[in-house]
Amino acid sequence: MTIHFSKDHEWVDASNAAAAVVGITAHAQDALGDVVFVDLPEVGKTYAAGDVAGVVESVKAASDVYMPVSGEIVEVNEALRANPSLANNDPMGAGWFFKVKLGDAAELAGLMNEAAYNDFTKA
């Protein structure tokens, strides 16, 4: 898997050239606590990197979900909408948020690999 991480605690799995998968990291879900609601982006909408693409609400707080890369939303995780706890139980698997057709794959180079992200979250 080719996973990249943003400073806003989103992950991007770009191993499928057709559409990258995006979700929140385990670190983010740990900080949020029990996720009770997710607001997912609209399929077909295009976002720039850094745009707010959704919201995740927990028993502790609400937090924006940012686009780690630019592109068009091609699918959202309806199972997550129906069962937000998937973001807690399996944040980098069944708890994915959306799939995006990358606008510029070169933007992935500006994100962190797993080792760099782990160092970032320890700081």
N, C-alpha and C positions, 0 to 999 in steps of 0.2 A: 504494500500500500504506500502511496505517496501522500503523506499527510503533512500539512502545513498549519501553523498556528499564528493567530493574530494577537496583538497586545490587548485587544478587547476581549480575549478569551473565547474566540470562535476557532473551530478547526475546519479545515478544508481537505477533503480527500479527492485529489485530482487524478486518481488512477484510471478513471473512465473518461476517455477523451470527449465523449458526447456531452456529459454533464457532471460537474463536480458536486460532491455532497458536502453540505455545511451543517454544523451543529455547534452547541456550546461544549466547552471542555469539562472534564471531571472537576477541575479546580473551580470553575465557575459554578457548577451545580453544587459543589460542597459549600461554597460561600453563600449561595442563595438559600439553601435548605430545601424543604419539600416544595417542588414545583406544583402549582395548582391550576395554572392557566397559561396557554401560549397563544399569541396572536401572530399568525404566519402571514408572509407576504402574498400578494396576488399573483397567480400564475400568469405569465405573459408580460409582467411589468419588468422594466429594466432599471437597474440601480448602478450607481457609481460606487467604487470602493469607499468605505467609510459612511455611506448612507445608512440610516436606520431602516431595517427591513422587517422588523418584528419586535415583539415584546414578550418577555417571560416574567410571570408573576409567581412569587413563592409566598410562603407564610411569613417570611421576613421582609420582603421588598419586591419592587418591580424593577426590571432592568431592560434596557434596550438591547436588541440583537442587531449588530452592525454587519454590513456586507464586508467581508474580508477582501473581496475582489469584485471588479465590475462584471456585469453580465445580466442576462435575462433569466428570470425564474421560470423553470420548465416543469417543476413538480414540487408539491409540498407534502409533508408527512401527515396525512389525515389521521393515522393511528395515534400520532402524538397529540393532535387536537382533541381527539376523543379520550385519550389517556395521558395527560401531561406528566404523570409520574415516570413515564418511559425516559424522560430527560434525567431523572435521578438514577433509575435502575440500570440504564445502559446508554449513557450520554454519547458515546462514540460508536454506537451500533444502532439498535432499534429506536433510540431517541434522537435521531437526526432531524433537522428542521426543514431543510429544503434542498433542491437541486438547482444548480445554475449553469447555464451555458456561458462559458467564460467569454468575456468581451476582449480580454487581453491576457493570454496565458503568462506573459512576461511578468505580470503583477505578482505571481506566486513567488518570484525570487525575492520580493520585499517582505515575505512572511518568514517566520521562524521554523526551524526543524524541531523535532521533539526534544533534543538535548538543549537547544537554546531556549525553548519554551520552559522547560523544567528549571533552568537557571533563572529565567525571568521571574517565575512564580516564587522562587526562594528569596528573591531580593526584597 
